[in-house]
């Protein structure tokens, strides 16, 4: 949309959509000129546009700045225990802090996959904050000796470079979750974040007290990316071990359920039995711990596989209620909305996932956005998303190639579509569209048939 509106702006001027205007008109004091409804390329309905000239003075008051929600990144805590076997302990603590903070609607919290890209590096906090799009950075270290634990943590304002607070927490392994709660509470207090009643109770809820199970869970969540069959299988086996280690931890059940749903989406066989098991596990996760957001994301994927789009959307929204700052929750809500035909809202959710997890190179979000833009008929934008993913070294499997090839045909660029499908045949010679479950998730029959026709025209093998 921004690229289309740019063409409407006068040289040196600015053009914004009606949606942006509604968000900023009371916060940025400047002169807005109503341009009326504008027809823009590859967007079906006319778009309300407003012009701003650079001569106009833009003022953001101190009160406006205070209305913005605080943004924070939790860097991987350093392992000061002297042994590589304690890395999982430090990583698990970092993951748990991120998870707890992302339960708070009044905070913007960058996801684990992005912050862990800095693991083991000597970082410039200001540079990291700029790259991740946040103002505050939480960093620290963990030392474990026998059953004794020491946590050092400090919260840094990247603009001033100063410490908002720094503290040390001592306790035992049995106290570690309580120590993490103290750190989390300090962050909330330092940033003057107001908690809703539901958030207060969710922050106090401990999902598991089994440290080994949680450490394995953390490793398992990072395993299926890039999403190839072997990595999904490995993650599934790890999640199954989590269930064995702590049957009262929802994470194991939600993890196995999600991996089964992933496999069903990309498979060519009847998914009925696989999805029945995934459904039972998602329901078990919710029964064990209704406050665990990922259980509802898992249920949403099950319901999507069963073509129950409205129910899948409701489940995906329930995940966001429990963990509003979770990137995956927003990304998979976007995916379900896109398959349902609600493409504008879907793209907004996926873009939120990208903001929350900007350095997740192996993640699916750009491919999700490209797919959704293709379903919306925004073929040029779809191609740009797929190429952006390829350009930064993201995952490129049969789904991305097939959706991308369809977009090239839709954009009238058949030669480039053939280049895409040639890549598919070279890298995945056994792939065909026969009984492929992925396109079957598109709710509207006419859209589904159009997409399959575009893939067929692009040269995607059918048998």
C-alpha positions, 0 to 999 in steps of 0.5 A: 500500500505504501508503494502505491501511495508513494506514486500519488505524492507530490515531489518532496511530499508525503501521502498516507492512507486513511487508516494511517491518518486515523491513527496519527491525526491526533498525535502528529500536529501537521496539515493534512490535505484530503485527497479523496478516494484514489484508485491504486494498482492491484488494490480492488477498492478505492483507497482514501488518501491524505497529503502532507507537505514537508513545509508543514511543521510536525510537532509531537508533544511530550504527552503524545510520546508518553502514549506510546507503549514501551518496547523492549528486547531481552538479550540472551542471558550470559551463562556464567556457570563455566560449563556448556551444559548450563547453556540450556538453563540460561537460555530457558531463563531468557525464554521464560522472561520473554514469554512472561513479558509478552503476556502484557498488552502494554508492552512491545516485546521482541521475540526469542528468535530475533534476540537470540541472533545476538547470542554469544556476541559482544553487542552495542546496546544502542545498535541492537535496539535500533536493529530490533526497533525497541527503546529498552534492552534487558540483559544479564547473566546467570550463575548456577553452582549446585543448587545455588543460582545468582541472576544479574540483570539490568534494564537499559534505555537505548536513547540515553544509554543509562541504566533504569535499574540493575540488580542481583538476585540470589536463591536456589534452583527451586526458587528460580521461577520466583526469581524470574518473576521478580525480574519481570516485576521490576521491568513492569515497574520501571517502565510504568506499565499498567497491568489488566486484572487478567495479566496480573493473574497470568504473570503469577502463573507458573506453567511448569516447575520442572526445569529440565522439561522447560529447557527441553521445551525451549530447544524444541521450539527452536528446532523446526525452523527452517520448517523441513520434514526432518526438523519437524520430526526432531521437534516432535520427538523432543516435545513428546519427551517433554510430555514424559518429563512433565505431564502437567506442562501444556507446552509438550502437548501443544508442541506435538499438536503443532508439529502434527498440524504442520506435517498435515498441511504440507503432506499429500496423504489423508490427514484425518488420523494425524489431525485427530491426534493433533486435536486431542493433544491441543485439547489436552494442553488447554485442559492442563493449562488454560492460560498457556497461549500456544495451546490455542495457536495449536488448536487454531492450526487443527481447526484450519486443517479441518476447514473450520475457519471461523472456529480456527480464527476464534482459537487463534484470537484466544492465543493473542488474548493470553499472550498479546506480544507473541509473534507466532500467535499473530503470524498464525492468526494472519495465516488463518485469516488469509485462508478465510479471505480476510486478507487485509486483516491477515496481512496486518497480523503477519506484519505485526509478527514481523515487527515482533520478530524482525531477525527471525530469518528462518521463520515463515512470516514473509512466506505467509505474507506473500501467500496472503497477498497472492490470495488477495490478488496483490501479485506484485506485492506477493512477489516482493515478499517472496523475494525479500525472504529469499534475499535474506536467506529465509526458507524456500521450500515447495510451498513458497516456490509454488505460491510465488510461481502463481503470483508471477503468472498472476502478474503476467510475468510467465517467464519468471514463473517458469524460472521458479518452477524450474527451481522446484523441479531441480531441488524437489524432483518428487513434488507434485500438486496431486492430493496436496493439502495446502491449497485445500485450506483456502475456504472460497472455492473460486479462489482455490481453483484460481490459485491451482490454475495459476500454479498449473499455468506456471508449470508446477507438476501435477503428478 
